[in-house]
Amino acid sequence: MLKHTIEEVQLKNGAKGLFIDIPDASVMSFRINFRAGDVYTASDEKWETAHIMEHLSLGATKKHKTAREYQANLEKNGAHWNASTGQTDMTYEAECADFEWESFTELFLMGISQPLFLDSEFEAECGNVYEELIGRGNNHAGRLSLEMAKRNGLNLMTHQERAELMKNVTIADIKKHYKETHFAQNMRFVIAGRLRGRKIKLKVALSEMPLPEQASGERFAIPSEVPKLCDGMLYIENTSVPNAYFYIDTYSREELQISELYSLGLLGTLLTDTLYSKILGEAREKGLIYYLSSNYYRTKGHSSWWFGSQISEKQLAPFLEIFVREINNVRAGKLLEKDIEAAKMNQLGGFQCEAQTVNALVNGYGGLYFYDGTITDYYTNFEKKLKKITAKNITDIANKMFADNIWGIGFLGTISEKARNSAYDQVSILWK
């Protein structure tokens, strides 16, 4: 792991962030975050406003007539950058060589704080966003997961719906959304690199960003979402898919604690993350399934744990037999210490491989910090936290994720009604 120190700074303009000093770094990495995502747009009809605005940001400025000119300057020494929009957050990210850190910082912050939002570039980026959404809409697994989340009452749109709603967004909506969301108190940042002797200049640059002013002076809160149980299962028929994509989701109405997230992550490793894991390992050994994706998340009002893959109809029932059995074994406390230790060693090794770059540190600290201001000790105490997880912790979190009886199963592709109903009956046992 890279040797580093971390400092939280409060700027005079109300923004807050983390400076991560990495003495041996040869690059500088940036994350600038605003609560400016989809849920803060004016209405559902204007849902795609935030996404289009993100595409227009880091474009033409008072010093650059076009986005192409600005980006040529941004990238001239090999730097790379991106921006992303989610339900709640909009994040600008970049990484540059250490030798150009000062000029790059000025240019990067200029793109965030002084966009022109040109009419010509609005038309062009609307075309690009449309192509992006249509392309993502061709991802069958992604479509299925979004449709299922909507059925469970979560506030989001499918890519197909978003593409249709684009026609409602105007350049005036873009400028309004920027003005309402990109104010200093709503900004958080994480900057990492060789920061010794540079922090004062960085503070000045961040403090003097000419961002819109807001009277409220408070960072936007994340809205709470409470999922609900949906009736039956979801089936999206697609005869061009000869097998079936599937997802199984389960929700807790609690926002999991960090210690619980550690336990759930370890459980994921034990069940699905490796080719010798309890579910995927046995299923692969029997030739039932090629891969099994699984992950979890938490947000305000709930937490979720999901499983997904694609499978042929004849393989589905024997696969689900393994799936249900192994989850019930965990919930009943039937865990072998050797399996828990193996999962811990896998996570520890993966962590040490992952935490070797400046970018990885920025991502690792930024996730929790942008979410609720937590400055995690993940990178300094990961091994200690991992060692503390017990079999009871794992059993408890597994049971918690099924306790509220909020779940769903869905399929996309070609699969008979009989097989779907049988699968529903197989997995429903987990919530009874």
Secondary structure, 3 states (H helix, E strand, C coil): CCCCEEEEEECCCCCEEEEEECCCCCEEEEEEEECCCHHHCCCHHHCCHHHHHHHHCCCCECCECCHHHHHHHHHCCCCEEEEEECCCCEEEEEEEEHHHHHHHHHHHHHHHHCCCCCHHHHHHHHHHHHHHHHHHHCCHHHHHHHHHHHHCCCCCCCHHHHHHHHHHCCHHHHHHHHHHHCCHHHEEEEEEECCCCCHHHHHHHHHCCCCCCCCCCCCCCCCCCCCCCCCCCEEEECCCCCCEEEEEEEEECCCCCHHHHHHHHHHHHHHCCCCCCHHHHHHHHCCCCCCCEEEEEEECCEEEEEEEEEECHHHHHHHHHHHHHHHHHHHCCCCCHHHHHHHHHHHHHHHHHHCCCHHHHHHHHHHHHHHHCCCCCHHHHHHHHHHHCCHHHHHHHHHHHHHCCEEEEEEEECCCHHHHHHHHHHHHHHHC
